[in-house]
């Protein structure tokens, strides 16, 4: 498959009183040393990136300090901005771009405050733009919502002070992963499938175990904030037992996942559920470890 790497390319902040700031990143795990000069009063901007991470992993080391800019408050996408910085809230103006293909539409960015309060943009428009108001004087973790794994990004400190407009350019870099089957999907232009790790069922049954709820809730979050998304949930089993029984079980498990999403307020018309039994194994079925990998739920964005 092709993994998406999110790179925070530049941050510019402009208080209403004049003068402003642009970012300079700290030394992140995959930091690039390149810099580019700005115009219109903007200083040079650094860039740093953090790759896709598993649940609970943090982007430690990716810190951003703010420099000066005059133009952040003028930023907008297809339409004029719908937000305005206030005494207590900063206007975050975000652009998501692919370095080769240009702006990327349909991305939702999440900002999390130290107390766990979450702030979400709407989906980026055709210019890759989205915006959100966040309280000033706090340090935020940023990530883009993903149907696959949770992605660590970086932290940004929004200083105390009124009327702050902050502009960030978030740069995607696509990398090919090692899994041959999913790499082939990407090469053929097929929708990318994700194994939803952490979803467990009672043995031989379609009853979802309670410890799976946290992973399922991330899918709910994704669908709730990316209103245009539709997904297909697919169940798979190992090859132990009767193939017809396995087919039925895989269908029931996929339906159980769909039912959970619907119970959390997701429109059922946005979620398909299918079962494939013991077809399309991703590991050999001659070991317990391989069979465990094959007993899985996958999700595909349609």
Secondary structure, DSSP 8 states (H G I E B T S, - for coil): -EEEEEEEEEEEEEETTS-EEEEEE---TT-EEEEE--STT---EEEEEE-B--TT---TT-EEEEEE-S-GGG--SSS--S----SSEEEEEEEEEETTTEE--S--EEEE-TTS-EEE-----TTSEEEEEEESSEEEEEEE--SSS-B--EEEEE-S-SSEEEEEEEEEEEEE-S-HHHHHHHHTT---EEE-TT--B-TTS--B-GGGHHHHHHHHHHHHH-TT--EEEEEE--S-S-HHHHHHHHHHHHHHHHHHHHHTT--GGGEEEEE-TT-S-SS-TTSHHHHHHHSEEEEEE-
